[in-house]
Amino acid sequence: MRSNHIRTTALAATALLAALSLTACSGNDNGNDGKAGAVAPAASTTPTTPDTGKEAQETGSGTADAPAENASAAPKGSTGATDGQKSNAGTTGGQKSNAGTTGSGSKSSVTCTGANTRVTVSKVSRPINHLLLTATNTGSSPCYAYHAPALRFDESQAAFPVLRDSIPQAVVTLAPGQSAYASIGLSGEPDGQELHKGTHLTVYFTGKSNQGSTGAPAELTLPAGTSWGDNGFVTYWQSEMADALTY
């Protein structure tokens, strides 16, 4: 009886274990079905995820266009600033225009002639046998005393010699009221040359090109007792009297 009871208990335990195993298997199958059911929706949503991403990218590119427009607006703003600079440049141009007005208002330099200068001739004690020519600007504009004066004593046809060694470093420019000077050596070397008594002197002015005379000449009366020789000379115009009397 005892062995039958043990056998019955063992069979019952075996049956219980079998039932538990079937229940566990059934539970596993149901769990797999649940997982499969969960995977299926996931698989069905997978295609939408790239679409959603694509839409997001398209939306993002659309958003990126806005900064592009803003960026294009920035150069326009810069262009506006450039226009402002151009406006300032216009102001600068106005200043240039004012400078031009100032320039046009100032007196331009002209060539010194007998018409815009007062010319005098005087005898000097040193050096001996010399005369001094003085040309004073009587005009309202500066004038250039180019080169050397061309001289004619009385009715002489020959040009009076010019002393080339007396060329100044720069052209003499006379402001209104200023004077230029030239010395006349009445007789040169050698001594014993024939002298001519002179009473009248014509002073011609030369232009920049030094080709002939320009403008009106100055007609002067020589100091009493003036005599000149063919070997005499006249210097170039100088800005200082002392420089003219050096020769």
C-alpha positions as CSV (number, residue, x, y, z in Angstrom):
1,M,0.0,0.0,0.0
2,R,2.9,2.3,0.8
3,S,4.6,1.7,-2.5
4,N,1.3,2.3,-4.4
5,H,1.0,5.6,-2.5
6,I,4.5,6.6,-3.5
7,R,3.9,5.6,-7.1
8,T,0.7,7.6,-7.2
9,T,2.5,10.6,-5.7
10,A,5.3,10.3,-8.2
11,L,2.9,10.1,-11.1
12,A,1.0,13.0,-9.8
13,A,4.2,15.0,-9.5
14,T,5.2,14.0,-13.0
15,A,1.8,15.0,-14.4
16,L,2.1,18.3,-12.6
17,L,5.5,18.9,-14.1
18,A,4.2,18.0,-17.5
19,A,1.3,20.4,-17.0
20,L,3.7,23.2,-16.0
21,S,5.9,22.5,-19.0
22,L,3.0,22.8,-21.3
23,T,1.9,25.9,-19.6
24,A,5.4,27.4,-20.0
25,C,5.5,26.4,-23.6
26,S,2.1,27.9,-24.2
27,G,3.3,31.1,-22.5
28,N,6.4,31.2,-24.6
29,D,4.4,30.8,-27.8
30,N,2.0,33.6,-26.7
31,G,5.0,35.7,-25.9
32,N,6.5,35.2,-29.3
33,D,3.2,36.0,-30.9
34,G,3.2,39.3,-28.9
35,K,6.7,40.0,-30.0
36,A,5.8,39.3,-33.6
37,G,2.8,41.6,-33.3
38,A,5.1,44.3,-31.9
39,V,7.6,43.8,-34.7
40,A,5.0,44.1,-37.4
41,P,3.9,47.6,-36.5
42,A,7.5,48.6,-36.2
43,A,8.2,47.2,-39.6
44,S,5.2,49.1,-41.0
45,T,6.4,52.4,-39.5
46,T,10.0,51.9,-40.7
47,P,9.3,53.4,-44.2
48,T,7.6,56.4,-42.7
49,T,10.7,57.2,-40.6
50,P,12.9,58.1,-43.7
51,D,9.9,60.0,-45.2
52,T,9.6,62.0,-42.0
53,G,13.3,62.5,-42.1
54,K,13.1,63.6,-45.7
55,E,10.3,66.0,-44.9
56,A,12.4,67.3,-42.0
57,Q,15.3,67.8,-44.3
58,E,13.2,69.6,-46.9
59,T,11.8,71.7,-44.1
60,G,15.3,72.3,-42.9
61,S,16.4,73.3,-46.4
62,G,13.5,75.7,-46.6
63,T,14.6,77.1,-43.3
64,A,18.2,77.4,-44.7
65,D,16.8,79.6,-47.5
66,A,15.8,82.2,-45.0
67,P,19.4,82.9,-43.9
68,A,20.4,82.9,-47.6
69,E,17.9,85.7,-48.2
70,N,19.1,87.4,-45.1
71,A,22.7,87.0,-46.3
72,S,21.7,88.5,-49.7
73,A,20.1,91.3,-47.8
74,A,23.3,92.0,-46.0
75,P,25.2,93.0,-49.2
76,K,22.3,95.2,-50.0
77,G,22.8,96.9,-46.7
78,S,26.5,97.0,-47.6
79,T,25.6,98.5,-50.9
80,G,23.7,101.1,-49.1
81,A,26.7,101.9,-47.0
82,T,28.8,102.1,-50.2
83,D,26.2,104.5,-51.6
84,G,26.7,106.5,-48.5
85,Q,30.4,106.5,-49.1
86,K,29.7,107.6,-52.6
87,S,27.7,110.4,-51.1
88,N,30.7,111.3,-49.0
89,A,32.8,111.1,-52.1
90,G,30.4,113.6,-53.6
91,T,31.1,115.8,-50.7
92,T,34.8,115.5,-51.3
93,G,34.1,116.4,-54.9
94,G,32.4,119.5,-53.6
95,Q,35.6,120.3,-51.7
96,K,37.5,119.8,-54.9
97,S,35.1,122.1,-56.6
98,N,35.7,124.7,-53.9
99,A,39.4,124.2,-54.3
100,G,38.9,124.8,-58.0
101,T,37.0,128.0,-57.2
102,T,39.9,129.1,-55.0
103,G,42.3,128.2,-57.8
104,S,40.3,130.2,-60.4
105,G,40.1,133.1,-58.0
106,S,43.8,133.3,-57.5
107,K,45.9,135.2,-60.0
108,S,47.9,133.1,-62.5
109,S,51.5,134.1,-63.4
110,V,52.2,135.8,-66.7
111,T,55.4,136.9,-68.5
112,C,57.0,140.2,-67.4
113,T,56.9,142.8,-70.2
114,G,57.0,146.6,-70.5
115,A,53.2,146.6,-70.0
116,N,53.2,145.2,-66.5
117,T,56.5,146.4,-65.2
118,R,58.2,149.7,-64.5
119,V,61.8,149.6,-65.8
120,T,64.5,152.0,-64.8
121,V,68.2,152.4,-65.6
122,S,70.7,153.9,-63.3
123,K,74.5,154.4,-63.0
124,V,76.3,152.6,-60.2
125,S,79.7,153.4,-58.6
126,R,80.7,149.8,-58.3
127,P,81.6,148.1,-60.5
128,I,82.8,150.9,-62.7
129,N,81.4,151.3,-66.2
130,H,78.2,149.6,-65.2
131,L,74.5,150.4,-65.3
132,L,71.8,148.7,-63.3
133,L,68.4,147.8,-64.8
134,T,65.5,147.4,-62.4
135,A,62.1,145.9,-63.5
136,T,59.3,146.2,-60.9
137,N,56.1,144.3,-61.3
138,T,53.2,146.9,-61.4
139,G,50.5,144.4,-62.3
140,S,48.1,142.5,-60.1
141,S,49.5,139.1,-61.0
142,P,52.9,137.5,-60.5
143,C,55.1,137.6,-63.5
144,Y,58.1,135.7,-64.8
145,A,61.3,137.5,-65.7
146,Y,62.6,135.0,-68.2
147,H,66.2,134.8,-69.3
148,A,68.0,138.1,-70.0
149,P,66.7,141.5,-71.3
150,A,67.5,142.2,-74.9
151,L,69.0,145.6,-75.3
152,R,69.3,148.1,-78.1
153,F,71.3,151.3,-77.7
154,D,70.0,154.1,-79.8
155,E,69.8,153.0,-83.4
156,S,72.2,150.1,-83.1
157,Q,71.2,147.1,-85.2
158,A,73.4,144.5,-83.4
159,A,72.1,142.6,-80.4
160,F,73.9,143.5,-77.2
161,P,75.8,140.5,-75.9
162,V,74.3,138.4,-73.0
163,L,76.6,137.1,-70.3
164,R,75.9,133.3,-70.2
165,D,77.8,132.8,-67.0
166,S,75.1,134.8,-65.1
167,I,72.3,132.3,-65.6
168,P,70.4,132.0,-62.3
169,Q,69.4,128.7,-60.7
170,A,65.7,129.3,-61.3
171,V,63.5,131.7,-63.2
172,V,62.9,134.9,-61.4
173,T,59.3,135.3,-60.3
174,L,58.0,138.7,-59.3
175,A,55.0,139.1,-57.1
176,P,53.2,142.4,-57.5
177,G,55.6,145.1,-56.2
178,Q,58.7,143.0,-56.4
179,S,61.7,143.8,-58.6
180,A,64.2,141.9,-60.8
181,Y,67.7,143.2,-61.6
182,A,70.2,143.0,-64.5
183,S,73.6,144.8,-64.8
184,I,75.0,146.2,-68.0
185,G,78.7,146.2,-68.5
186,L,79.2,149.1,-70.8
187,S,82.6,148.1,-72.0
188,G,84.4,144.8,-71.8
189,E,87.8,143.5,-72.6
190,P,90.1,144.4,-74.2
191,D,90.6,148.0,-73.2
192,G,91.0,150.6,-76.0
193,Q,87.9,149.5,-77.9
194,E,85.8,152.1,-79.6
195,L,83.1,153.5,-77.4
196,H,79.7,154.9,-78.6
197,K,77.9,157.7,-76.8
198,G,74.4,156.6,-76.0
199,T,71.3,158.6,-75.1
200,H,68.5,156.1,-75.5
201,L,68.0,152.4,-74.5
202,T,65.2,150.0,-75.5
203,V,64.7,147.0,-73.2
204,Y,62.9,144.0,-74.7
205,F,61.6,141.1,-72.6
206,T,61.9,137.5,-73.7
207,G,59.4,134.7,-73.3
208,K,59.9,131.2,-71.9
209,S,61.1,129.8,-75.1
210,N,63.7,132.6,-75.4
211,Q,62.9,133.0,-79.1
212,G,62.7,136.7,-79.8
213,S,61.0,139.3,-77.7
214,T,57.5,139.3,-76.3
215,G,55.1,142.0,-75.2
216,A,55.8,145.7,-75.1
217,P,59.4,146.9,-74.7
218,A,60.5,149.6,-72.3
219,E,61.9,152.9,-73.7
220,L,64.5,154.5,-71.4
221,T,66.7,157.5,-71.3
222,L,70.3,156.7,-70.5
223,P,72.1,158.6,-67.7
224,A,74.1,161.6,-69.1
225,G,77.6,160.7,-70.3
226,T,76.8,157.1,-71.0
227,S,79.2,155.4,-73.5
228,W,79.1,151.8,-74.5
229,G,81.3,149.4,-76.4
230,D,80.7,146.4,-78.7
231,N,82.3,144.1,-76.1
232,G,79.9,145.1,-73.4
233,F,77.3,142.7,-71.9
234,V,74.1,142.4,-70.0
235,T,73.4,139.8,-67.3
236,Y,70.3,137.5,-66.9
237,W,67.6,138.8,-64.6
238,Q,68.4,138.3,-61.0
239,S,66.2,138.3,-57.9
240,E,68.8,140.2,-55.9
241,M,70.6,143.5,-56.8
242,A,73.9,142.2,-55.3
243,D,73.8,139.2,-57.5
244,A,73.3,141.3,-60.6
245,L,76.2,143.6,-59.7
246,T,78.6,140.7,-59.1
247,Y,79.4,140.5,-62.8
